[in-house]
Amino acid sequence: MKITPALQRRLEKAARDAAKNSYSPYSQFPVGASVLTESGKVFTGTNVENASYGLCNCAERTAIFSAVAAGQRVLKCVVVYTPTLRPTSPCGACRQVINEFGPKIPVIAICDGEERLETTLDMLLPGAFGPHNLEEGF
Ligand code: THU
């Protein structure tokens, strides 16, 4: 699946739109994410916080879990948007979850400023623990 400029724009708009549904009364830090799957479908997610703070779920994981719940296990790209001046890189937990379904995929972070981050998951999480570790046996 080639990520054309038009498709990238669509993913970026989807991430921006998803942030509008953020439930972040505790951090006041809205995040939106979109993921492109192997079949060309786009799934979105936002951060969903909880009065029990440890239960907060990040936008990226909401989007990925939504894709997996729809039977889409191969990711091709992740976009994360925050209404900040500089882009926000995915947290460690989200990097680990992205690794499960797209260990080398592009990760794009956009914001309300000019700056953007365009990297790959293996740059963000080198030497990742993943499914292969469990297949190696004892
Ligand atoms: N958050 C995300 O949604 N994605 C990230 O990669 C970083 C953090 C959310 C979690 C929490 O709701 C808020 O941002 C502040 O940490």
Backbone and ligand atoms as CSV (ligand in chain L), in Angstrom:
chain,resi,resn,atom,element,x,y,z
A,1,MET,N,N,0.851,-1.205,0.000
A,1,MET,CA,C,0.000,0.000,0.000
A,1,MET,C,C,0.874,1.238,0.000
A,2,LYS,N,N,0.859,1.953,-1.093
A,2,LYS,CA,C,1.684,3.168,-1.208
A,2,LYS,C,C,0.966,4.330,-0.520
A,3,ILE,N,N,1.716,5.066,0.280
A,3,ILE,CA,C,1.114,6.223,0.956
A,3,ILE,C,C,1.334,7.452,0.081
A,4,THR,N,N,0.348,7.747,-0.724
A,4,THR,CA,C,0.408,8.910,-1.621
A,4,THR,C,C,0.238,10.185,-0.788
A,5,PRO,N,N,0.623,11.340,-1.348
A,5,PRO,CA,C,0.394,12.598,-0.622
A,5,PRO,C,C,-1.081,12.787,-0.261
A,6,ALA,N,N,-1.980,12.373,-1.151
A,6,ALA,CA,C,-3.418,12.524,-0.863
A,6,ALA,C,C,-3.829,11.646,0.319
A,7,LEU,N,N,-3.290,10.436,0.344
A,7,LEU,CA,C,-3.619,9.525,1.446
A,7,LEU,C,C,-3.033,10.058,2.759
A,8,GLN,N,N,-1.838,10.597,2.677
A,8,GLN,CA,C,-1.231,11.165,3.889
A,8,GLN,C,C,-2.058,12.346,4.404
A,9,ARG,N,N,-2.539,13.158,3.490
A,9,ARG,CA,C,-3.401,14.286,3.913
A,9,ARG,C,C,-4.667,13.773,4.579
A,10,ARG,N,N,-5.218,12.697,4.016
A,10,ARG,CA,C,-6.439,12.111,4.592
A,10,ARG,C,C,-6.165,11.585,6.010
A,11,LEU,N,N,-5.030,10.929,6.174
A,11,LEU,CA,C,-4.657,10.404,7.499
A,11,LEU,C,C,-4.461,11.545,8.493
A,12,GLU,N,N,-3.852,12.609,8.024
A,12,GLU,CA,C,-3.593,13.745,8.917
A,12,GLU,C,C,-4.894,14.434,9.324
A,13,LYS,N,N,-5.803,14.577,8.385
A,13,LYS,CA,C,-7.104,15.187,8.716
A,13,LYS,C,C,-7.867,14.298,9.700
A,14,ALA,N,N,-7.789,12.989,9.462
A,14,ALA,CA,C,-8.488,12.048,10.349
A,14,ALA,C,C,-7.946,12.157,11.778
A,15,ALA,N,N,-6.632,12.298,11.907
A,15,ALA,CA,C,-6.037,12.428,13.249
A,15,ALA,C,C,-6.471,13.742,13.904
A,16,ARG,N,N,-6.472,14.827,13.117
A,16,ARG,CA,C,-6.913,16.122,13.658
A,16,ARG,C,C,-8.376,16.052,14.104
A,17,ASP,N,N,-9.215,15.453,13.276
A,17,ASP,CA,C,-10.641,15.350,13.609
A,17,ASP,C,C,-10.845,14.499,14.861
A,18,ALA,N,N,-10.062,13.437,14.978
A,18,ALA,CA,C,-10.222,12.529,16.122
A,18,ALA,C,C,-9.939,13.248,17.440
A,19,ALA,N,N,-9.011,14.191,17.409
A,19,ALA,CA,C,-8.661,14.910,18.647
A,19,ALA,C,C,-9.847,15.702,19.187
A,20,LYS,N,N,-10.798,16.028,18.317
A,20,LYS,CA,C,-11.972,16.797,18.766
A,20,LYS,C,C,-12.811,15.992,19.756
A,21,ASN,N,N,-12.686,14.679,19.701
A,21,ASN,CA,C,-13.457,13.828,20.618
A,21,ASN,C,C,-12.669,13.435,21.866
A,22,SER,N,N,-11.496,14.017,22.017
A,22,SER,CA,C,-10.663,13.664,23.173
A,22,SER,C,C,-11.424,13.822,24.485
A,23,TYR,N,N,-11.268,12.821,25.341
A,23,TYR,CA,C,-11.801,12.938,26.706
A,23,TYR,C,C,-10.580,13.086,27.616
A,24,SER,N,N,-10.186,14.337,27.853
A,24,SER,CA,C,-8.953,14.580,28.607
A,24,SER,C,C,-9.148,15.683,29.650
A,25,PRO,N,N,-10.159,15.498,30.541
A,25,PRO,CA,C,-10.432,16.540,31.535
A,25,PRO,C,C,-9.319,16.689,32.568
A,26,TYR,N,N,-8.480,15.688,32.739
A,26,TYR,CA,C,-7.448,15.727,33.786
A,26,TYR,C,C,-6.161,16.360,33.269
A,27,SER,N,N,-5.727,15.957,32.093
A,27,SER,CA,C,-4.478,16.522,31.542
A,27,SER,C,C,-4.740,17.768,30.704
A,28,GLN,N,N,-5.948,17.914,30.196
A,28,GLN,CA,C,-6.243,19.010,29.245
A,28,GLN,C,C,-5.294,18.924,28.053
A,29,PHE,N,N,-4.946,17.716,27.658
A,29,PHE,CA,C,-3.982,17.520,26.570
A,29,PHE,C,C,-4.634,16.600,25.528
A,30,PRO,N,N,-5.387,17.179,24.602
A,30,PRO,CA,C,-6.076,16.342,23.610
A,30,PRO,C,C,-5.096,15.755,22.593
A,31,VAL,N,N,-5.352,14.525,22.225
A,31,VAL,CA,C,-4.521,13.843,21.215
A,31,VAL,C,C,-5.460,13.112,20.252
A,32,GLY,N,N,-5.108,13.155,18.978
A,32,GLY,CA,C,-5.851,12.390,17.971
A,32,GLY,C,C,-4.879,11.513,17.206
A,33,ALA,N,N,-5.336,10.356,16.782
A,33,ALA,CA,C,-4.456,9.464,16.015
A,33,ALA,C,C,-5.241,8.813,14.893
A,34,SER,N,N,-4.515,8.472,13.839
A,34,SER,CA,C,-5.115,7.678,12.778
A,34,SER,C,C,-4.113,6.603,12.383
A,35,VAL,N,N,-4.644,5.479,11.950
A,35,VAL,CA,C,-3.770,4.410,11.448
A,35,VAL,C,C,-4.306,3.932,10.106
A,36,LEU,N,N,-3.369,3.632,9.222
A,36,LEU,CA,C,-3.701,3.046,7.924
A,36,LEU,C,C,-3.401,1.561,8.007
A,37,THR,N,N,-4.345,0.733,7.560
A,37,THR,CA,C,-4.110,-0.710,7.608
A,37,THR,C,C,-3.806,-1.232,6.206
A,38,GLU,N,N,-3.352,-2.481,6.186
A,38,GLU,CA,C,-2.940,-3.152,4.943
A,38,GLU,C,C,-4.016,-3.079,3.865
A,39,SER,N,N,-5.280,-3.149,4.282
A,39,SER,CA,C,-6.375,-3.166,3.316
A,39,SER,C,C,-6.739,-1.762,2.834
A,40,GLY,N,N,-6.044,-0.758,3.338
A,40,GLY,CA,C,-6.315,0.612,2.907
A,40,GLY,C,C,-7.340,1.328,3.761
A,41,LYS,N,N,-7.787,0.663,4.836
A,41,LYS,CA,C,-8.764,1.316,5.714
A,41,LYS,C,C,-8.057,2.255,6.697
A,42,VAL,N,N,-8.801,3.274,7.116
A,42,VAL,CA,C,-8.270,4.231,8.088
A,42,VAL,C,C,-9.100,4.125,9.369
A,43,PHE,N,N,-8.408,3.962,10.482
A,43,PHE,CA,C,-9.068,3.922,11.800
A,43,PHE,C,C,-8.537,5.079,12.627
A,44,THR,N,N,-9.394,5.610,13.471
A,44,THR,CA,C,-8.974,6.747,14.286
A,44,THR,C,C,-9.162,6.448,15.770
A,45,GLY,N,N,-8.498,7.268,16.575
A,45,GLY,CA,C,-8.641,7.124,18.018
A,45,GLY,C,C,-8.281,8.425,18.701
A,46,THR,N,N,-8.720,8.540,19.928
A,46,THR,CA,C,-8.366,9.698,20.733
A,46,THR,C,C,-7.995,9.230,22.132
A,47,ASN,N,N,-7.412,10.132,22.919
A,47,ASN,CA,C,-7.092,9.708,24.280
A,47,ASN,C,C,-8.347,9.754,25.152
A,48,VAL,N,N,-8.472,8.733,25.959
A,48,VAL,CA,C,-9.637,8.590,26.833
A,48,VAL,C,C,-9.119,8.445,28.263
A,49,GLU,N,N,-9.340,9.498,29.050
A,49,GLU,CA,C,-8.809,9.494,30.417
A,49,GLU,C,C,-9.830,8.953,31.402
A,50,ASN,N,N,-9.392,8.824,32.642
A,50,ASN,CA,C,-10.250,8.250,33.676
A,50,ASN,C,C,-9.901,8.880,35.018
A,51,ALA,N,N,-10.901,9.001,35.890
A,51,ALA,CA,C,-10.671,9.548,37.226
A,51,ALA,C,C,-9.627,8.703,37.969
A,52,SER,N,N,-9.541,7.453,37.619
A,52,SER,CA,C,-8.454,6.598,38.099
A,52,SER,C,C,-7.340,6.729,37.062
A,53,TYR,N,N,-6.434,7.677,37.303
A,53,TYR,CA,C,-5.527,8.166,36.257
A,53,TYR,C,C,-4.781,7.074,35.477
A,54,GLY,N,N,-4.430,6.021,36.179
A,54,GLY,CA,C,-3.639,4.961,35.532
A,54,GLY,C,C,-4.373,4.245,34.411
A,55,LEU,N,N,-5.660,4.486,34.322
A,55,LEU,CA,C,-6.451,3.803,33.294
A,55,LEU,C,C,-6.572,4.606,32.001
A,56,CYS,N,N,-5.904,5.751,31.934
A,56,CYS,CA,C,-5.977,6.572,30.716
A,56,CYS,C,C,-5.453,5.785,29.519
A,57,ASN,N,N,-6.127,5.930,28.394
A,57,ASN,CA,C,-5.671,5.255,27.174
A,57,ASN,C,C,-5.286,6.297,26.131
A,58,CYS,N,N,-4.125,6.104,25.533
A,58,CYS,CA,C,-3.629,7.062,24.541
A,58,CYS,C,C,-4.386,6.941,23.218
A,59,ALA,N,N,-4.327,8.022,22.454
A,59,ALA,CA,C,-5.007,8.077,21.160
A,59,ALA,C,C,-4.513,6.980,20.203
A,60,GLU,N,N,-3.201,6.780,20.173
A,60,GLU,CA,C,-2.636,5.797,19.242
A,60,GLU,C,C,-3.169,4.400,19.543
A,61,ARG,N,N,-3.186,4.069,20.845
A,61,ARG,CA,C,-3.663,2.721,21.189
A,61,ARG,C,C,-5.159,2.590,20.947
A,62,THR,N,N,-5.912,3.644,21.166
A,62,THR,CA,C,-7.346,3.576,20.863
A,62,THR,C,C,-7.538,3.266,19.368
A,63,ALA,N,N,-6.771,3.946,18.518
A,63,ALA,CA,C,-6.902,3.732,17.070
A,63,ALA,C,C,-6.479,2.310,16.680
A,64,ILE,N,N,-5.380,1.862,17.242
A,64,ILE,CA,C,-4.879,0.523,16.886
A,64,ILE,C,C,-5.832,-0.562,17.378
A,65,PHE,N,N,-6.342,-0.404,18.584
A,65,PHE,CA,C,-7.259,-1.426,19.108
A,65,PHE,C,C,-8.545,-1.459,18.289
A,66,SER,N,N,-8.936,-0.309,17.789
A,66,SER,CA,C,-10.123,-0.248,16.948
A,66,SER,C,C,-9.876,-0.997,15.630
A,67,ALA,N,N,-8.683,-0.807,15.057
A,67,ALA,CA,C,-8.334,-1.517,13.819
A,67,ALA,C,C,-8.322,-3.031,14.059
A,68,VAL,N,N,-7.698,-3.432,15.156
A,68,VAL,CA,C,-7.599,-4.875,15.447
A,68,VAL,C,C,-8.984,-5.454,15.713
A,69,ALA,N,N,-9.828,-4.686,16.385
A,69,ALA,CA,C,-11.191,-5.165,16.666
A,69,ALA,C,C,-11.985,-5.356,15.376
A,70,ALA,N,N,-11.573,-4.643,14.322
A,70,ALA,CA,C,-12.243,-4.784,13.022
A,70,ALA,C,C,-11.535,-5.824,12.144
A,71,GLY,N,N,-10.593,-6.543,12.727
A,71,GLY,CA,C,-9.913,-7.611,11.995
A,71,GLY,C,C,-8.682,-7.173,11.221
A,72,GLN,N,N,-8.242,-5.945,11.443
A,72,GLN,CA,C,-7.087,-5.409,10.701
A,72,GLN,C,C,-5.843,-5.462,11.591
A,73,ARG,N,N,-4.955,-6.385,11.284
A,73,ARG,CA,C,-3.787,-6.587,12.145
A,73,ARG,C,C,-2.476,-6.095,11.559
A,74,VAL,N,N,-2.514,-5.624,10.321
A,74,VAL,CA,C,-1.273,-5.142,9.703
A,74,VAL,C,C,-1.382,-3.642,9.473
A,75,LEU,N,N,-0.538,-2.897,10.192
A,75,LEU,CA,C,-0.558,-1.440,10.064
A,75,LEU,C,C,0.475,-0.988,9.048
A,76,LYS,N,N,0.155,0.104,8.361
A,76,LYS,CA,C,1.068,0.661,7.349
A,76,LYS,C,C,1.570,2.051,7.723
A,77,CYS,N,N,0.862,2.733,8.603
A,77,CYS,CA,C,1.275,4.086,8.991
A,77,CYS,C,C,0.488,4.518,10.235
A,78,VAL,N,N,1.134,5.296,11.081
A,78,VAL,CA,C,0.455,5.892,12.239
A,78,VAL,C,C,0.679,7.400,12.184
A,79,VAL,N,N,-0.387,8.152,12.402
A,79,VAL,CA,C,-0.285,9.611,12.501
A,79,VAL,C,C,-0.827,10.031,13.861
A,80,VAL,N,N,-0.083,10.916,14.533
A,80,VAL,CA,C,-0.558,11.450,15.814
A,80,VAL,C,C,-0.575,12.974,15.726
A,81,TYR,N,N,-1.672,13.535,16.204
A,81,TYR,CA,C,-1.844,14.993,16.181
A,81,TYR,C,C,-2.059,15.514,17.593
A,82,THR,N,N,-1.376,16.608,17.908
A,82,THR,CA,C,-1.671,17.343,19.144
A,82,THR,C,C,-1.777,18.830,18.801
A,83,PRO,N,N,-2.674,19.546,19.457
A,83,PRO,CA,C,-2.841,20.977,19.186
A,83,PRO,C,C,-1.777,21.799,19.912
A,84,THR,N,N,-0.534,21.471,19.633
A,84,THR,CA,C,0.618,22.085,20.298
A,84,THR,C,C,1.464,22.809,19.253
A,85,LEU,N,N,2.488,23.530,19.721
A,85,LEU,CA,C,3.363,24.230,18.779
A,85,LEU,C,C,4.405,23.293,18.177
A,86,ARG,N,N,4.717,22.219,18.913
A,86,ARG,CA,C,5.700,21.249,18.418
A,86,ARG,C,C,5.055,19.867,18.418
A,87,PRO,N,N,5.496,18.983,17.528
A,87,PRO,CA,C,4.867,17.656,17.454
A,87,PRO,C,C,5.131,16.815,18.703
A,88,THR,N,N,4.222,15.907,18.961
A,88,THR,CA,C,4.311,15.016,20.125
A,88,THR,C,C,4.632,13.601,19.652
A,89,SER,N,N,5.704,13.067,20.145
A,89,SER,CA,C,6.108,11.713,19.772
A,89,SER,C,C,5.313,10.697,20.600
A,90,PRO,N,N,4.972,9.552,20.033
A,90,PRO,CA,C,4.212,8.547,20.798
A,90,PRO,C,C,4.939,8.116,22.067
A,91,CYS,N,N,4.183,7.874,23.119
A,91,CYS,CA,C,4.771,7.424,24.389
A,91,CYS,C,C,5.317,6.000,24.243
A,92,GLY,N,N,6.057,5.581,25.230
A,92,GLY,CA,C,6.683,4.264,25.175
A,92,GLY,C,C,5.688,3.120,25.044
A,93,ALA,N,N,4.585,3.212,25.773
A,93,ALA,CA,C,3.582,2.142,25.708
A,93,ALA,C,C,3.009,2.047,24.290
A,94,CYS,N,N,2.760,3.196,23.686
A,94,CYS,CA,C,2.202,3.187,22.327
A,94,CYS,C,C,3.221,2.658,21.325
A,95,ARG,N,N,4.491,2.991,21.524
A,95,ARG,CA,C,5.532,2.455,20.630
A,95,ARG,C,C,5.530,0.929,20.680
A,96,GLN,N,N,5.396,0.401,21.878
A,96,GLN,CA,C,5.388,-1.059,22.023
A,96,GLN,C,C,4.177,-1.676,21.316
A,97,VAL,N,N,3.047,-1.007,21.421
A,97,VAL,CA,C,1.829,-1.542,20.785
A,97,VAL,C,C,1.915,-1.395,19.261
A,98,ILE,N,N,2.481,-0.286,18.780
A,98,ILE,CA,C,2.668,-0.140,17.329
A,98,ILE,C,C,3.592,-1.252,16.828
A,99,ASN,N,N,4.629,-1.543,17.605
A,99,ASN,CA,C,5.600,-2.576,17.213
A,99,ASN,C,C,4.932,-3.923,16.932
A,100,GLU,N,N,3.910,-4.223,17.689
A,100,GLU,CA,C,3.212,-5.508,17.541
A,100,GLU,C,C,2.601,-5.666,16.150
A,101,PHE,N,N,2.110,-4.569,15.594
A,101,PHE,CA,C,1.348,-4.648,14.344
A,101,PHE,C,C,2.006,-3.931,13.166
A,102,GLY,N,N,3.115,-3.239,13.434
A,102,GLY,CA,C,3.802,-2.527,12.341
A,102,GLY,C,C,5.200,-2.141,12.764
A,103,PRO,N,N,6.097,-3.137,12.884
A,103,PRO,CA,C,7.401,-2.874,13.497
A,103,PRO,C,C,8.302,-1.883,12.766
A,104,LYS,N,N,8.050,-1.637,11.489
A,104,LYS,CA,C,8.940,-0.701,10.762
A,104,LYS,C,C,8.184,0.446,10.104
A,105,ILE,N,N,6.953,0.613,10.438
A,105,ILE,CA,C,6.115,1.560,9.687
A,105,ILE,C,C,6.448,3.033,9.958
A,106,PRO,N,N,6.061,3.906,9.023
A,106,PRO,CA,C,6.222,5.332,9.268
A,106,PRO,C,C,5.345,5.796,10.427
A,107,VAL,N,N,5.918,6.667,11.237
A,107,VAL,CA,C,5.178,7.318,12.326
A,107,VAL,C,C,5.312,8.824,12.089
A,108,ILE,N,N,4.178,9.472,11.942
A,108,ILE,CA,C,4.170,10.905,11.634
A,108,ILE,C,C,3.475,11.638,12.776
A,109,ALA,N,N,4.133,12.665,13.283
A,109,ALA,CA,C,3.520,13.480,14.340
A,109,ALA,C,C,3.348,14.901,13.808
A,110,ILE,N,N,2.123,15.389,13.905
A,110,ILE,CA,C,1.811,16.735,13.414
A,110,ILE,C,C,1.203,17.560,14.545
A,111,CYS,N,N,1.210,18.861,14.347
A,111,CYS,CA,C,0.731,19.755,15.402
A,111,CYS,C,C,0.195,21.029,14.772
A,112,ASP,N,N,0.015,22.067,15.571
A,112,ASP,CA,C,-0.489,23.333,15.023
A,112,ASP,C,C,0.643,24.256,14.575
A,113,GLY,N,N,1.858,23.875,14.849
A,113,GLY,CA,C,3.010,24.637,14.367
A,113,GLY,C,C,3.504,24.065,13.050
A,114,GLU,N,N,4.561,24.672,12.532
A,114,GLU,CA,C,5.123,24.249,11.241
A,114,GLU,C,C,5.861,22.924,11.333
A,115,GLU,N,N,6.412,22.669,12.515
A,115,GLU,CA,C,7.285,21.498,12.677
A,115,GLU,C,C,6.484,20.200,12.588
A,116,ARG,N,N,7.104,19.177,12.027
A,116,ARG,CA,C,6.481,17.848,12.014
A,116,ARG,C,C,7.577,16.816,12.202
A,117,LEU,N,N,7.167,15.667,12.706
A,117,LEU,CA,C,8.111,14.576,12.926
A,117,LEU,C,C,7.734,13.457,11.972
A,118,GLU,N,N,8.684,13.024,11.154
A,118,GLU,CA,C,8.426,11.889,10.263
A,118,GLU,C,C,9.532,10.891,10.504
A,119,THR,N,N,9.183,9.799,11.142
A,119,THR,CA,C,10.190,8.798,11.478
A,119,THR,C,C,9.594,7.407,11.267
A,120,THR,N,N,10.247,6.412,11.806
A,120,THR,CA,C,9.706,5.050,11.700
A,120,THR,C,C,9.709,4.426,13.088
A,121,LEU,N,N,8.889,3.402,13.230
A,121,LEU,CA,C,8.768,2.795,14.561
A,121,LEU,C,C,10.093,2.196,15.015
A,122,ASP,N,N,10.858,1.609,14.090
A,122,ASP,CA,C,12.127,1.003,14.518
A,122,ASP,C,C,13.169,2.050,14.920
A,123,MET,N,N,12.989,3.280,14.447
A,123,MET,CA,C,13.858,4.366,14.943
A,123,MET,C,C,13.432,4.770,16.355
A,124,LEU,N,N,12.121,4.744,16.604
A,124,LEU,CA,C,11.602,5.163,17.907
A,124,LEU,C,C,11.782,4.084,18.977
A,125,LEU,N,N,11.838,2.827,18.537
A,125,LEU,CA,C,11.930,1.713,19.496
A,125,LEU,C,C,12.934,0.669,18.993
A,126,PRO,N,N,14.225,1.031,18.980
A,126,PRO,CA,C,15.232,0.080,18.487
A,126,PRO,C,C,15.352,-1.113,19.425
A,127,GLY,N,N,15.612,-2.262,18.839
A,127,GLY,CA,C,15.816,-3.471,19.645
A,127,GLY,C,C,14.587,-3.892,20.399
A,128,ALA,N,N,13.440,-3.653,19.811
A,128,ALA,CA,C,12.170,-3.905,20.513
A,128,ALA,C,C,11.969,-5.365,20.899
A,129,PHE,N,N,11.342,-5.541,22.040
A,129,PHE,CA,C,10.800,-6.860,22.402
A,129,PHE,C,C,9.535,-7.036,21.581
A,130,GLY,N,N,9.383,-8.207,20.978
A,130,GLY,CA,C,8.189,-8.414,20.151
A,130,GLY,C,C,7.836,-9.875,20.033
A,131,PRO,N,N,6.888,-10.189,19.151
A,131,PRO,CA,C,6.413,-11.560,19.009
A,131,PRO,C,C,7.538,-12.565,18.765
A,132,HIS,N,N,8.590,-12.134,18.048
A,132,HIS,CA,C,9.678,-13.075,17.730
A,132,HIS,C,C,10.356,-13.608,18.983
A,133,ASN,N,N,10.396,-12.797,20.041
A,133,ASN,CA,C,11.045,-13.233,21.272
A,133,ASN,C,C,10.343,-14.437,21.888
A,134,LEU,N,N,9.013,-14.474,21.689
A,134,LEU,CA,C,8.245,-15.571,22.294
A,134,LEU,C,C,8.308,-16.842,21.446
A,135,GLU,N,N,8.765,-16.673,20.202
A,135,GLU,CA,C,8.832,-17.825,19.292
A,135,GLU,C,C,10.175,-18.519,19.375
A,136,GLU,N,N,11.149,-17.896,20.043
A,136,GLU,CA,C,12.506,-18.429,20.030
A,136,GLU,C,C,12.677,-19.665,20.917
A,137,GLY,N,N,11.763,-19.877,21.821
A,137,GLY,CA,C,11.840,-21.049,22.682
A,137,GLY,C,C,12.853,-20.872,23.805
A,138,PHE,N,N,13.101,-21.949,24.557
A,138,PHE,CA,C,13.979,-21.873,25.738
A,138,PHE,C,C,15.260,-22.651,25.529
L,1,THU,N1,N,-1.183,10.737,25.256
L,1,THU,C1,C,-1.557,10.171,24.072
L,1,THU,O1,O,-2.754,10.070,23.760
L,1,THU,N2,N,-0.587,9.716,23.251
L,1,THU,C2,C,0.751,9.798,23.528
L,1,THU,O2,O,1.560,9.240,22.791
L,1,THU,C3,C,1.214,10.582,24.673
L,1,THU,C4,C,0.184,10.880,25.691
L,1,THU,C5,C,-2.237,11.219,26.143
L,1,THU,C6,C,-2.388,10.429,27.408
L,1,THU,C7,C,-3.034,11.435,28.327
L,1,THU,O3,O,-4.435,11.394,28.111
L,1,THU,C8,C,-2.506,12.770,27.856
L,1,THU,O4,O,-1.964,12.537,26.547
L,1,THU,C9,C,-1.413,13.363,28.731
L,1,THU,O5,O,-0.413,12.444,28.978
